Amino acid sequence: MMTVRLIAHTPEPEKVVAAAAKLCYSDAHITDLLDGLDEEKTAKFLTMLSDLGHASPIEHASFTFGIEGVSRTLLAQITRHRIASFSVQSQRYVRLDDFHYVIPPEIEAIPEAKAAFLESMDEDAKRYLDLAKKLEDGHTARLMAEGMPEKQARAKASKQANEDARFVLPNACETKMVVTMNARSLQNFFHLRCYGILEQLFCQRFEHFYPFADPFKVSADGF
């Protein structure tokens, strides 16, 4: 099951954006940017930015999400958005003894296809673990023959085995990640990749950013 959690965000993101706008459109000094920025004035600056179509100040607000229960296919797509920052569970350092995978909705909807898919995943898991063990044993034996103590050899061999065994893992293999984007990048991401629901939830949570969502209306062909 996919889980997305907002881990952290810029404190008072609306005020940070308003301060950047104030800098752009006034002769205020850096030390005075936050002065007088109550809720009403902050909202006015954000509305002004929306009316002018000036989106760059919202880049100063960033949001960090924890994501799990997604496939490696999703990872390959989301990391195309390099304006974001990513930390992803490593298949080199983490052996997937507890093998999880994501079932595409189209496969889930057809019982015969789902049965074939589950059988394939079970086989892939067995092949992966079998290959990892054979590689680890082989590397351990080689390293010990070269004079390395068994415990040290086993630890090094395990990493090497994981690095090579991961090539048999399917795209459906579940992964986890931490993602950080600024507000403008998030809106662009929602526009390109989502059907609108995430954008709506984001705008409801940070309502002062809502005016900026209008230019990013999402259609079903957003992919």
HUMO-V82173 format. One record per helix or strand of 3 or more residues. SS is the DSSP state (2 for helix, 1 for strand). FROM is the first residue (numbers start at 1). TO is the last residue. If there is no record, write none. Layout:
[[SS FROM TO] [SS FROM TO]]
//
This chain:
[[1 3 9] [2 13 25] [2 30 32] [2 39 52] [2 56 60] [1 62 71] [2 72 78] [1 85 88] [2 105 108] [2 111 145] [2 150 168] [1 173 182] [2 183 193] [2 197 205] [2 207 216]]
//
